[in-house]
Amino acid sequence: MKRREKNKHSLFKLAKYLLPYKWLIGLCIILIIIVNAAEILKPYVMKIIIDDFLTNNAEQHGLYSVVGMGILYFVVIFIGAICALMQARIINKIGQKILNVLRIDVFSKISRMSLSAFDRYSSGRLLTRATNDIEALNEFYTEIMVNLFKDVVLLVGIIVTMLQMDFKLALVGFSTIPVIVLITFTIRGALRRNFAKMKRLIGRINGFFSENIDGMKTVQAFNREKNKLSEFKTLNKEYYDSTLFQIKMNSLLRPLMEVVNSLTIALLVVYGYHGISGSVLELGVVYAFTTYIKKFFEPINDLAEQYNTIQSAAISADRIFEILDDHEAQEDLHEHGHTGKILGKVEFRHVWFAYEGENWVLKDVSFTIERGQKVAFIGPTGAGKTTIINLISGFYPIQKGDILIDGVSIKNWDLGDLRKGVCVVLQDVFLFSGTIEENIALQSDIPKEKIQEAITLSAADGFISKHPAGLNALVSERGSTFSAGERQLLSFARAISHDPAVLVLDEATANIDSNTEQIIQKSIKKISEGRTAIFIAHRLSTIRDCDCIYVLSGGQIAEHGNHEQLMELGGIYSEWSGKVSKQQQAKV
C-alpha cells in the first residue's frame, strides 16, 4: 500500500510539470473531445445510411440525399483525423519540453549534491535516473496522460450511445465486463511486481557497466575478465528472464480481450436475432452495435496495457524524485550565507565527524591555521586526513563542533564564495574531455593571460609547449593520454588560475620519476606562496618547511609542531620520517 501511495504521489508531481502549458493542454482536451465525437458518430452515420438509404425504402431517397450522407461520413472522418493530428503534435511538443526541463533539473540537482549523497548513490544508479528513467516518462507525457482521458471519454460516449440506441441490447453487450476486470487485474498485478524487479535489475546492470569500465585496467591487470563476465551473465540472465515474463504476460492480454470481444459480439447476434428488443433488429443497428463493441474493447485494451506503462512511469518518477527531493543538497546547507572574499584563516573547534552513525572518523579535533601559514597533516590510512579536506571544502556537514573560515562558521558561508576562496587539489586528478585550456578554466571567464600565468607558475608549460596545439590540445576522457605527473601539474594550474586564498593539496601517492617529482616539488613551493596552504603529505620534501605539522592517529591530533620540534619529540612523526627517508634512499 505504501508503495502505491508513493507511486500516486510521484504521478501527481509529474502532473505539476504540465502547469506551464495549461492553455495548450486545454486545447488538447477540446481536440480529444472532437476526435472522440467523430469516432462515435461514424458507426451512427453508417447505421443511418444502411437502414434509411440502403435497405429500407431506398428508392424513396434521391441521389443527392445518398451523396449528402456520404459527404457527411467523409467530413466526420476528415475532421477527426485533422484534430487527432493537431492533438498529437501539440502533446508531443509539450512532452519533449517537460523532459528537457526534467533532465536539467536532475543534472542541476546532482551537481549540487553533497558528497554524502554520492556515498549513497552509485554512479550507475544516478546514470539510470538521468537517462533511462527520464526517457521512461516520455510515453507518460506524450501518450498516457492524453490516452487516459481520451479512452475514458470514448468509453462513456460509447456506453451512452449504445444505451440510447437499444437499452436491453446494450446490457447484453456489457455483460462480459466482469470477465474483463478479472483478466485485467490478474495480469496487471503480475506485471506490476515484475516491472519493479526489472527496474532494479537495469539499475544494477548500468552500475555494473559503469564500475567495470572505470576499473577495467584493474580487471585486466589481475586477469579477472572471465570472472567479471560470469558475474555479468548471471545478472543479465536474471534481467532476461524478467523481460521474457513481461513479454509473455503482455502478449496474453490482447488475445484474451479479443476472445471476450468475440464472445460479446456472438451474444449480441444471438440475442438480437431472437428479438430481445421485441422485434427483429435492423441491419444498421446490428452493424452499429458490433462496431461499438469493438470500439468499446479498444479503450479497455488500451487502459489495461497502459497500466503497465503508467506503472513504469510511476516507478521511474519515484526514482527521479528520490534524487530531486534529496534534502542533503549543498545549497540547503549554505543558501544565502555570509558573502565576501576569503582571506585564509582556518580554525577547527572541537570537531566530531562520522560518515555513518557514530563511527567517528574525527574525534574532538581542534587547530588554528593563520592566514598565509603552511601546514601539513600526516598519518596512517583512515586517520582522518582526507576527511579534514572534505570538511574544509564544505563537502560534508559536521555533527559536532564548528569550523571557522576567517572567524565565520562554515555553516554560514555562502557556498559560492567558500568554493572561490578554498580550492582543493585531489590525489585523483579528474580531467574532462575537451582542451587543456577548458580543463584549467572549467568554463570560468578567466582571461587567457591569467591561465598562461598559472601554467607557468605550476611548471605545466614544459609539457604543454610540446603539443603543437598548445592550450588547444585535446584532452581524452579522464586525461588518459597524460602521465600522472602531467595530470598533477595541470591540476595545480587549474587551482592557481582561480586564485584561492586557501589551497588544499592532497599529495598524490603515485610513483613518478625523480625528475618529474622535482618539478612537482618546485611547483608546490611556487603555487603555495602568498596564500594559506594545507598539505595532506606523503613526502618529506613537501612538509619539512611547513610552519606546523599535525600528526593524526585514530581520528585525533596526536602530535603537532614543526619538523625540528617533532623530530626532537621522538614520537610518531620521528618514526614516520625515518621510514620515509629509508624508502626514498632505497629508490635512489
C-alpha positions in Angstrom: 0.0 0.0 0.0 2.8 2.4 0.9 4.4 1.7 -2.5 1.1 2.5 -4.3 0.6 5.7 -2.3 4.2 6.7 -3.2 3.6 6.0 -6.9 0.4 8.1 -6.9 2.3 11.0 -5.1 5.0 10.8 -7.8 2.5 10.9 -10.6 0.9 14.0 -9.1 4.3 15.6 -9.0 4.8 14.7 -12.7 1.4 16.3 -13.5 2.7 19.6 -11.9 5.2 19.9 -14.8 2.2 20.4 -17.1 1.0 23.6 -15.4 3.1 26.0 -17.5 1.3 24.5 -20.6 -2.3 24.6 -19.2 -3.7 26.5 -22.2 -2.2 24.1 -24.7 -3.5 21.2 -22.5 -6.9 22.8 -22.6 -6.8 22.9 -26.4 -5.7 19.3 -26.5 -8.8 18.3 -24.3 -11.1 20.1 -26.8 -9.4 18.3 -29.7 -9.7 15.0 -28.0 -13.4 15.5 -27.4 -13.9 16.3 -31.1 -11.9 13.2 -32.1 -14.0 11.0 -29.8 -17.2 12.6 -31.1 -16.1 11.7 -34.6 -15.3 8.1 -33.6 -18.8 7.7 -32.0 -20.5 9.4 -34.9 -19.0 7.2 -37.7 -20.9 4.0 -36.8 -24.1 6.0 -36.1 -23.9 7.8 -39.5 -23.3 4.4 -41.2 -26.3 2.9 -39.3 -28.5 5.7 -40.8 -27.0 5.1 -44.3 -27.7 1.3 -44.1 -31.2 1.4 -42.6 -32.6 4.5 -44.3 -30.8 4.6 -47.6 -29.7 1.0 -48.5 -32.2 -1.4 -47.1 -35.5 0.3 -46.2 -37.3 2.2 -49.0 -34.0 3.1 -50.7 -35.9 4.2 -53.8 -37.7 7.0 -51.8 -34.4 8.8 -51.3 -32.8 10.7 -54.2 -29.2 10.5 -55.3 -28.4 13.8 -53.6 -29.5 12.5 -50.3 -27.3 9.5 -50.6 -24.3 11.6 -51.8 -25.0 14.0 -48.9 -24.8 11.2 -46.3 -21.6 10.0 -48.0 -20.1 13.5 -47.7 -21.2 13.8 -44.1 -19.5 10.5 -43.3 -16.3 11.7 -45.1 -16.4 15.1 -43.2 -16.7 13.3 -39.9 -13.7 11.2 -40.7 -11.7 14.2 -42.0 -12.4 16.4 -39.0 -11.5 13.6 -36.6 -8.2 12.9 -38.5 -7.2 16.6 -38.6 -8.0 17.1 -34.9 -6.1 13.9 -34.0 -3.0 15.1 -35.9 -3.1 18.6 -34.2 -3.5 17.0 -30.8 -0.6 14.6 -31.3 1.7 17.4 -32.5 0.9 19.6 -29.5 1.2 16.9 -26.8 4.4 15.6 -28.3 5.9 19.1 -28.2 4.8 19.6 -24.6 6.2 16.2 -23.6 9.6 16.9 -25.1 9.7 20.3 -23.4 8.9 18.7 -20.0 11.5 16.0 -20.5 14.1 18.7 -21.3 13.2 20.5 -18.1 13.4 17.3 -16.1 16.9 16.4 -17.4 18.1 19.9 -16.5 16.5 19.6 -13.0 18.1 16.2 -12.4 21.6 17.3 -13.6 21.4 20.5 -11.6 20.4 18.6 -8.5 23.3 16.1 -9.0 25.8 18.9 -9.5 24.7 20.5 -6.2 24.5 17.4 -4.0 26.8 17.0 -1.0 29.4 14.2 -1.2 27.4 12.3 1.5 24.7 11.9 -1.2 27.2 10.3 -3.6 28.2 7.8 -0.9 24.5 6.6 -1.1 24.1 6.7 -4.8 26.3 4.7 -7.2 27.3 6.3 -10.5 25.3 3.7 -12.4 22.2 4.4 -10.2 22.5 8.2 -11.0 23.1 7.5 -14.6 19.9 5.4 -14.8 17.9 8.2 -13.2 19.2 10.8 -15.6 18.7 8.7 -18.8 16.5 5.6 -18.6 14.1 6.8 -16.0 13.5 10.2 -17.7 13.1 8.5 -21.1 10.5 6.2 -19.5 8.4 9.3 -18.8 8.3 10.1 -22.5 5.3 7.9 -23.1 3.6 9.2 -19.9 3.6 12.8 -21.1 3.2 12.1 -24.9 0.7 9.3 -24.8 -0.6 8.0 -21.5 -2.0 11.2 -20.0 -3.8 12.0 -23.2 -4.9 8.5 -24.0 -6.3 8.0 -20.4 -8.6 11.0 -20.9 -9.3 10.0 -24.5 -10.2 6.4 -23.6 -12.4 7.3 -20.6 -14.3 9.9 -22.7 -14.7 7.4 -25.6 -15.9 4.7 -23.2 -18.5 7.0 -21.7 -19.6 8.2 -25.1 -20.0 4.6 -26.4 -21.9 3.5 -23.4 -24.3 6.4 -23.6 -24.8 6.0 -27.4 -25.5 2.2 -27.0 -27.9 2.7 -24.2 -29.7 5.3 -26.2 -30.0 3.1 -29.3 -31.2 -0.1 -27.5 -31.1 -0.3 -23.7 -31.6 -4.1 -23.3 -29.2 -5.0 -26.1 -26.6 -2.7 -24.6 -26.9 -4.5 -21.2 -26.1 -7.8 -23.1 -23.0 -6.1 -24.6 -21.9 -5.0 -21.1 -22.4 -8.5 -19.5 -18.8 -9.6 -20.1 -17.3 -6.6 -18.2 -16.7 -8.7 -15.0 -14.6 -11.2 -17.1 -12.6 -8.2 -18.5 -12.0 -6.9 -14.9 -10.8 -10.3 -13.7 -8.4 -10.8 -16.6 -7.0 -7.2 -16.3 -6.4 -7.2 -12.6 -4.8 -10.7 -12.6 -2.4 -9.9 -15.3 -1.8 -6.3 -14.1 -0.7 -7.5 -10.7 1.9 -9.8 -12.1 3.1 -7.2 -14.4 3.4 -4.6 -11.7 5.6 -6.8 -9.4 7.8 -7.9 -12.3 8.2 -4.4 -13.7 9.6 -3.1 -10.4 12.0 -6.0 -10.4 13.1 -5.1 -14.0 13.8 -1.5 -12.9 16.0 -2.6 -10.1 17.9 -5.0 -12.4 18.5 -2.4 -15.1 19.9 -0.1 -12.5 22.3 -2.9 -11.3 23.3 -3.6 -14.9 24.1 0.1 -15.5 26.1 0.2 -12.3 28.0 -2.9 -13.2 28.9 -1.5 -16.6 29.9 1.9 -15.1 32.0 0.3 -12.4 33.8 -2.2 -14.7 34.5 0.3 -17.4 36.2 2.6 -14.9 38.0 -0.3 -13.3 38.9 -2.2 -16.5 42.6 -1.7 -16.0 42.4 -3.4 -12.6 40.3 -6.2 -14.0 42.7 -6.9 -16.8 45.8 -6.5 -14.6 44.6 -9.3 -12.3 43.2 -11.4 -15.1 39.6 -11.3 -13.8 37.9 -10.9 -17.2 36.3 -14.3 -17.1 35.1 -13.8 -13.5 33.5 -10.5 -14.3 31.9 -11.9 -17.5 30.4 -14.8 -15.5 29.1 -12.3 -12.9 27.6 -10.2 -15.6 26.0 -13.2 -17.4 24.2 -14.1 -14.1 22.9 -10.6 -13.7 21.9 -10.4 -17.4 20.1 -13.8 -17.3 18.0 -12.5 -14.4 17.0 -9.5 -16.4 16.4 -11.6 -19.5 14.1 -13.9 -17.6 12.2 -11.0 -16.1 11.9 -9.4 -19.6 10.6 -12.7 -21.1 8.0 -13.0 -18.3 6.9 -9.4 -19.0 6.5 -10.1 -22.8 4.6 -13.3 -22.1 2.1 -11.6 -19.8 1.7 -8.7 -22.1 1.1 -11.0 -25.1 -1.6 -12.8 -23.2 -3.7 -9.7 -22.5 -4.8 -8.7 -26.0 -5.7 -12.2 -27.3 -7.8 -12.8 -24.1 -9.5 -9.5 -24.7 -10.2 -10.5 -28.4 -11.8 -13.7 -27.2 -14.1 -11.8 -24.8 -14.8 -9.3 -27.6 -15.8 -12.1 -30.0 -17.9 -13.7 -27.3 -19.7 -10.4 -26.7 -20.5 -9.9 -30.4 -21.8 -13.5 -30.6 -24.1 -12.8 -27.6 -25.4 -9.7 -29.4 -26.1 -11.6 -32.6 -27.8 -14.5 -30.8 -29.9 -12.3 -28.5 -30.6 -9.8 -31.3 -31.8 -12.5 -33.6 -34.3 -13.7 -31.0 -35.7 -10.2 -30.7 -34.6 -9.2 -27.2 -35.9 -5.7 -28.2 -39.3 -7.0 -29.1 -38.7 -7.1 -32.8 -36.1 -8.2 -35.3 -33.2 -5.8 -35.3 -32.4 -3.7 -38.3 -29.2 -4.4 -40.1 -27.9 -0.9 -39.4 -28.4 -1.4 -35.6 -26.5 -4.7 -35.7 -23.7 -3.1 -37.6 -23.6 -0.1 -35.2 -23.6 -2.4 -32.1 -20.9 -4.7 -33.3 -18.8 -1.7 -34.3 -19.4 0.0 -30.9 -18.5 -3.3 -29.0 -15.2 -3.4 -30.9 -14.6 0.2 -30.1 -15.7 -0.4 -26.5 -12.9 -3.0 -26.1 -10.2 -0.9 -27.7 -10.0 1.7 -24.9 -10.4 -1.2 -22.3 -7.4 -2.9 -24.0 -5.5 0.3 -24.1 -6.3 1.1 -20.4 -5.1 -2.4 -19.4 -1.9 -2.1 -21.4 -1.3 1.5 -20.4 -1.4 0.5 -16.8 1.9 -1.2 -17.3 3.3 2.0 -18.8 1.8 4.0 -16.0 3.4 1.7 -13.5 6.7 2.1 -15.3 6.3 5.9 -15.2 5.4 5.8 -11.5 8.4 3.8 -10.6 10.7 6.0 -12.8 9.1 9.1 -11.2 9.8 7.6 -7.7 13.4 7.2 -8.6 13.7 10.6 -10.2 12.1 12.4 -7.3 14.2 10.4 -4.9 17.0 12.5 -6.3 15.2 15.8 -6.7 13.7 15.6 -3.2 17.0 14.7 -1.5 17.5 17.4 1.2 21.2 16.9 1.5 21.9 19.2 -1.4 24.7 21.7 -0.7 22.6 24.8 -1.3 20.4 23.7 1.6 23.4 23.9 3.9 24.8 27.2 2.6 22.0 29.1 0.9 22.2 32.9 1.1 25.0 32.7 3.6 27.8 35.1 4.5 29.4 36.6 1.4 32.8 38.2 0.9 36.4 37.4 -0.2 38.1 34.7 2.0 41.4 35.8 3.4 42.7 32.5 4.6 42.3 31.8 8.3 41.0 28.3 9.1 40.0 27.1 12.6 38.6 23.8 13.8 36.9 23.9 17.2 36.2 20.5 18.8 35.1 18.9 15.6 33.5 15.5 15.6 32.6 13.8 12.3 31.3 10.4 11.2 30.2 9.3 7.7 27.7 6.9 9.2 26.1 6.8 12.6 28.6 7.3 15.4 31.6 5.7 13.7 33.6 8.7 14.4 36.4 9.5 11.9 37.4 12.7 13.7 37.1 13.0 17.4 37.3 16.4 19.1 39.8 17.8 16.6 40.9 21.4 17.2 43.6 23.5 15.5 44.1 27.0 14.1 45.8 27.9 10.8 46.6 31.5 10.5 46.4 33.4 7.2 49.4 32.6 4.9 50.6 29.7 7.0 51.7 26.4 5.5 50.6 23.3 7.4 50.7 19.6 6.8 48.7 16.7 8.0 50.2 13.2 8.1 49.0 9.9 9.5 48.2 6.3 8.5 45.3 5.4 6.2 42.0 6.0 7.9 43.4 8.6 10.4 41.1 11.3 9.0 43.4 13.3 6.7 41.1 13.3 3.7 38.1 13.9 5.9 39.6 17.2 7.1 39.9 18.3 3.4 36.3 17.4 2.8 35.1 19.4 5.8 37.2 22.5 4.9 35.7 22.4 1.5 32.2 22.1 2.8 31.6 18.8 1.1 30.1 17.3 4.3 28.3 18.9 7.3 29.9 18.3 10.7 28.0 16.6 13.5 29.6 18.3 16.5 31.8 21.4 17.0 32.4 24.1 14.4 34.8 25.1 11.5 35.5 28.8 11.1 36.8 30.4 8.0 38.0 33.9 8.8 36.1 33.8 12.0 32.8 32.9 10.3 31.2 29.4 10.8 31.5 27.4 7.6 27.8 26.7 8.0 27.1 30.4 7.4 29.3 31.0 4.4 27.8 31.3 1.0 28.8 28.1 -0.8 29.9 30.0 -4.0 32.2 32.3 -2.0 33.5 29.4 0.0 34.5 27.5 -3.1 36.1 30.6 -4.6 38.3 31.0 -1.6 39.1 27.4 -0.8 40.5 25.3 -3.7 41.3 21.6 -3.3 43.7 19.6 -5.5 42.9 16.0 -5.0 45.0 12.9 -5.4 42.9 11.5 -8.2 43.0 14.3 -10.8 39.9 14.4 -13.0 40.3 15.8 -16.4 37.3 16.3 -18.7 37.0 15.7 -22.4 37.9 19.0 -24.2 41.0 21.1 -24.5 43.8 21.9 -21.9 42.5 25.4 -21.6 38.9 24.3 -21.0 40.2 21.9 -18.3 42.1 24.7 -16.5 39.4 27.4 -16.7 36.4 25.0 -16.2 34.1 27.3 -18.1 35.0 30.3 -15.9 35.6 33.7 -17.6 39.3 33.6 -16.7 41.5 35.7 -19.0 43.8 33.7 -21.2 46.8 35.7 -19.8 45.9 34.5 -16.3 45.6 30.9 -17.5 49.1 31.2 -19.1 50.4 32.7 -15.9 49.0 29.8 -13.8 50.5 27.3 -16.3 54.0 28.9 -16.0 53.7 29.1 -12.2 52.7 25.5 -11.9 55.5 24.4 -14.3 52.9 22.8 -16.6 54.2 24.9 -19.5 57.1 22.4 -20.0 54.9 19.6 -21.5 52.1 21.8 -22.8 54.6 23.7 -25.1 55.5 20.3 -26.7 52.0 19.9 -28.0 51.6 21.5 -31.5 48.1 22.8 -30.5 49.3 24.1 -27.1 46.4 25.1 -24.9 44.0 23.9 -27.6 45.4 20.4 -27.4 42.6 17.9 -26.9 42.3 16.0 -23.6 40.9 12.5 -23.8 38.4 11.2 -21.3 39.9 11.4 -17.7 43.2 12.6 -19.3 44.4 9.1 -20.0 46.9 10.3 -22.6 48.8 12.3 -19.9 51.1 10.9 -17.3 50.3 11.0 -13.6 52.8 13.9 -13.2 51.4 15.9 -16.1 47.9 15.5 -14.7 49.1 16.7 -11.3 50.7 19.8 -12.8 47.5 20.6 -14.8 45.5 20.3 -11.5 47.9 22.9 -10.0 47.4 25.2 -12.9 43.6 24.8 -12.6 43.7 25.6 -8.9 46.0 28.7 -9.2 44.1 30.2 -12.1 41.2 30.6 -9.8 43.5 32.4 -7.3 42.2 30.8 -4.0 43.1 32.2 -0.6 43.3 28.7 0.8 45.0 26.0 -1.2 44.4 22.4 0.0 46.7 19.8 -1.6 46.1 16.1 -1.2 49.5 14.9 -2.4 49.5 12.1 -4.9 50.9 8.8 -3.7 51.6 7.6 -7.3 55.1 6.6 -8.2 56.6 9.1 -10.5 60.2 9.5 -11.8 62.6 11.6 -9.8 62.8 14.4 -12.5 59.0 14.8 -12.5 58.9 14.7 -8.7 61.5 17.6 -8.6 59.3 19.6 -11.0 56.2 18.9 -8.9 58.0 19.9 -5.6 59.2 23.2 -7.1 55.7 23.8 -8.4 54.2 23.2 -5.0 56.5 25.7 -3.4 55.7 28.3 -6.0 51.9 27.9 -6.0 51.7 27.9 -2.2 53.4 31.3 -1.9 51.2 34.2 -0.7 48.3 32.0 0.4 47.3 29.6 3.2 48.5 26.1 2.1 47.3 22.9 3.7 49.0 19.7 2.6 48.0 16.1 3.1 51.6 14.9 2.7 53.3 11.7 1.9 56.8 13.1 1.1 59.2 14.7 3.5 60.2 17.3 0.9 56.7 18.7 0.9 56.4 19.2 4.7 59.9 20.0 6.0 59.4 23.7 5.6 55.8 23.8 6.9 55.0 26.2 9.8 53.2 23.4 11.5 52.7 19.6 11.1 49.7 17.8 12.5 50.1 14.1 13.2 46.7 12.3 13.1 46.1 9.0 14.8 42.7 7.3 15.3 40.9 10.5 14.3 42.7 12.7 16.8 45.7 15.0 16.7 48.5 13.0 18.4 51.3 15.5 17.8 51.9 18.9 16.3 54.8 21.2 15.7 57.3 22.0 13.0 59.7 19.4 11.6 62.5 20.1 14.1 60.2 20.1 17.1 58.6 16.8 16.2 61.9 15.1 15.4 63.1 16.1 18.9 59.9 14.7 20.4 60.9 11.3 19.0 57.3 10.2 18.6 55.1 9.1 15.7 56.4 11.7 13.3 60.0 10.9 14.1 59.3 7.2 13.4 57.4 8.0 10.2 60.1 10.4 9.0 62.7 7.7 9.4 60.7 5.2 7.4 60.1 7.6 4.6 63.8 8.6 4.4 64.8 4.9 4.1 62.2 4.3 1.4 63.5 7.3 -0.6 67.1 6.3 -0.2 66.2 2.8 -1.4 64.7 4.2 -4.6 67.9 6.2 -5.2 
